[in-house]
Amino acid sequence: MQLIFATHNRHKLQEIQSALNDAFQIVSLKDMGLNEDIPETGNTITENALLKAHYVYNLYHKPCFADDTGLEIEALNGRPGIYSARYAGENCNFDDNMNKVLSEMHNSSNRRACFTTVIALIINDKQYTFEGKVKGEILSAKRGNQGFGYDPIFQPEGYTISFAEMSTTQKNRISHRAIALEKLIAFLKTIKD
């Protein structure tokens, strides 16, 4: 089965392809010739995932899914949340975002945080959502060079290493995206069977 993944993020694409193996053919927005950014105007992670999925479905009328992820930090009242990708400004990069968080957390003893991913699937004119959450804490400095986004400053509960210090295989077993993806895959198998 071919599924359009509503993303331009090659890291996300690689992570999801790796988790899916060859069970499904994943096609990116670039493969579809769509290079524009999809507006994310929702007030929640779920709303943004659904907005992106509907945008792509309305263009191509093919099974598609989109995800949205947010890092919610207790001491920052849930920020960066839905603004995680552009927390340091519109043209920021991963380092800019992490540096802003580290700066804001400098004097905080409460380091608790949670990564949430919601995957929105539209198939056979119906929409479904799948959520994954991982609790952890924000480190005081970047550690590791694997992964992307906030991985170097996020240490998941029960581990002594950051997401960026884990192999892709290890992270794919426990990450927020992996949990949401597992739910998506389980659902897709019920359709495929």
C-alpha positions as CSV (number, residue, x, y, z in Angstrom):
1,M,0.0,0.0,0.0
2,Q,1.3,3.5,-0.9
3,L,0.9,6.2,1.7
4,I,1.8,9.9,1.3
5,F,3.6,11.2,4.3
6,A,3.0,14.9,4.6
7,T,6.5,16.0,5.5
8,H,9.5,17.8,4.1
9,N,11.6,16.6,7.0
10,R,14.0,14.0,5.8
11,H,14.9,12.9,9.3
12,K,11.2,12.1,10.1
13,L,10.9,10.3,6.7
14,Q,14.0,8.1,7.4
15,E,12.8,7.4,11.0
16,I,9.3,6.3,9.7
17,Q,10.6,4.3,6.8
18,S,13.0,2.5,9.1
19,A,10.2,1.6,11.5
20,L,7.8,0.5,8.7
21,N,10.5,-1.7,7.0
22,D,8.9,-2.5,3.6
23,A,5.4,-3.1,4.7
24,F,4.2,0.1,3.1
25,Q,5.6,2.3,0.3
26,I,6.0,5.8,1.8
27,V,6.0,8.7,-0.6
28,S,7.1,12.2,0.6
29,L,5.7,15.6,-0.4
30,K,8.9,16.0,-2.4
31,D,8.2,12.8,-4.3
32,M,4.7,14.2,-5.0
33,G,6.3,17.5,-6.3
34,L,4.8,19.5,-3.5
35,N,7.5,21.9,-2.1
36,E,5.4,24.5,-0.3
37,D,5.1,24.5,3.5
38,I,1.7,23.4,4.8
39,P,0.2,26.0,7.2
40,E,0.1,24.9,10.8
41,T,-2.5,27.2,12.3
42,G,-4.0,24.8,14.9
43,N,-4.0,25.4,18.6
44,T,-3.0,21.8,19.5
45,I,-0.6,19.1,18.2
46,T,-3.6,17.1,17.1
47,E,-5.2,20.0,15.2
48,N,-1.9,20.7,13.3
49,A,-1.5,17.0,12.3
50,L,-5.1,16.9,11.0
51,L,-4.7,20.2,9.1
52,K,-1.6,18.8,7.3
53,A,-3.2,15.5,6.5
54,H,-6.4,17.1,5.1
55,Y,-4.4,19.6,3.1
56,V,-2.5,16.7,1.3
57,Y,-5.6,14.5,1.0
58,N,-7.6,17.4,-0.6
59,L,-4.8,17.8,-3.2
60,Y,-4.3,14.2,-4.1
61,H,-7.2,12.1,-2.8
62,K,-4.9,9.3,-1.8
63,P,-4.2,7.7,1.6
64,C,-2.0,10.0,3.5
65,F,-0.8,10.8,7.0
66,A,0.8,13.7,8.7
67,D,2.4,14.1,12.1
68,D,3.0,16.9,14.5
69,T,5.3,16.8,17.5
70,G,5.7,19.1,20.4
71,L,8.1,19.3,23.4
72,E,6.2,20.4,26.5
73,I,8.3,21.6,29.4
74,E,6.7,21.9,32.8
75,A,8.9,24.9,34.0
76,L,8.1,26.8,30.8
77,N,4.3,26.3,31.2
78,G,4.2,23.7,28.3
79,R,6.4,25.7,25.9
80,P,7.6,25.3,23.2
81,G,4.6,23.0,22.5
82,I,3.1,23.6,19.1
83,Y,5.9,26.1,18.4
84,S,8.6,23.5,18.9
85,A,9.9,23.6,15.3
86,R,10.2,27.4,15.2
87,Y,10.6,28.2,18.9
88,A,13.6,30.6,18.3
89,G,11.9,32.3,15.3
90,E,10.7,31.6,11.8
91,N,14.2,30.9,10.2
92,C,15.7,29.2,13.2
93,N,17.5,25.8,13.2
94,F,17.6,22.9,15.7
95,D,20.5,24.5,17.6
96,D,18.8,27.9,17.9
97,N,15.7,26.2,19.4
98,M,17.8,24.1,21.9
99,N,19.9,27.2,22.9
100,K,16.7,29.1,23.6
101,V,15.3,26.3,25.8
102,L,18.6,25.9,27.6
103,S,18.8,29.6,28.2
104,E,15.2,29.8,29.6
105,M,15.8,26.7,31.8
106,H,19.2,28.0,33.1
107,N,18.0,28.5,36.7
108,S,15.2,25.9,36.8
109,S,15.5,22.9,39.1
110,N,12.2,21.5,37.6
111,R,13.5,19.8,34.4
112,R,10.4,17.6,33.7
113,A,9.3,17.5,30.0
114,C,7.2,15.4,27.7
115,F,7.5,14.8,24.0
116,T,4.1,14.2,22.2
117,T,3.6,13.1,18.6
118,V,0.2,12.8,17.0
119,I,-0.1,11.1,13.6
120,A,-3.3,11.9,11.6
121,L,-4.3,9.4,8.9
122,I,-6.8,9.9,6.2
123,I,-7.8,6.8,4.4
124,N,-11.1,5.8,2.6
125,D,-12.4,9.3,3.4
126,K,-12.1,8.7,7.1
127,Q,-9.7,10.3,9.6
128,Y,-7.9,8.7,12.5
129,T,-5.4,9.9,15.0
130,F,-2.7,8.1,16.9
131,E,-0.8,9.6,19.9
132,G,2.6,8.8,21.4
133,K,4.1,10.3,24.5
134,V,7.5,10.0,26.2
135,K,8.2,11.6,29.6
136,G,11.7,12.7,30.5
137,E,13.8,15.7,31.5
138,I,15.7,18.5,29.9
139,L,19.4,18.2,30.3
140,S,21.5,21.2,31.2
141,A,23.7,20.8,28.1
142,K,23.5,19.1,24.7
143,R,24.7,15.5,24.6
144,G,25.1,13.2,21.6
145,N,25.0,13.7,17.8
146,Q,22.3,11.3,16.7
147,G,18.7,12.2,16.0
148,F,17.4,15.7,15.4
149,G,15.4,18.5,16.9
150,Y,15.6,18.6,20.7
151,D,17.1,15.1,21.0
152,P,20.5,16.2,22.4
153,I,18.8,17.9,25.4
154,F,16.0,15.4,26.1
155,Q,16.7,12.4,28.3
156,P,13.7,9.9,28.4
157,E,12.5,8.6,31.8
158,G,14.4,5.4,32.8
159,Y,17.5,6.2,30.8
160,T,20.8,7.9,31.6
161,I,21.4,9.0,28.0
162,S,19.8,11.5,25.7
163,F,17.8,10.6,22.6
164,A,20.8,11.9,20.6
165,E,23.1,9.4,22.3
166,M,20.9,6.5,21.3
167,S,21.2,4.6,18.1
168,T,18.4,5.1,15.6
169,T,17.2,1.5,16.4
170,Q,17.1,2.1,20.1
171,K,15.3,5.5,19.7
172,N,12.8,3.9,17.3
173,R,11.8,1.4,20.0
174,I,10.9,4.0,22.6
175,S,10.3,7.4,21.1
176,H,7.0,9.3,21.1
177,R,7.0,9.0,17.3
178,A,7.6,5.3,17.6
179,I,4.7,4.8,20.0
180,A,2.3,6.8,17.7
181,L,3.7,4.9,14.6
182,E,3.2,1.5,16.3
183,K,-0.5,2.4,16.8
184,L,-0.7,3.6,13.1
185,I,0.9,0.4,11.8
186,A,-1.3,-1.9,13.9
187,F,-4.3,0.0,12.5
188,L,-3.0,-0.2,8.9
189,K,-2.6,-4.0,9.2
190,T,-6.2,-4.4,10.1
191,I,-7.1,-2.6,6.8
192,K,-4.5,-4.5,4.7
193,D,-5.5,-8.0,6.0
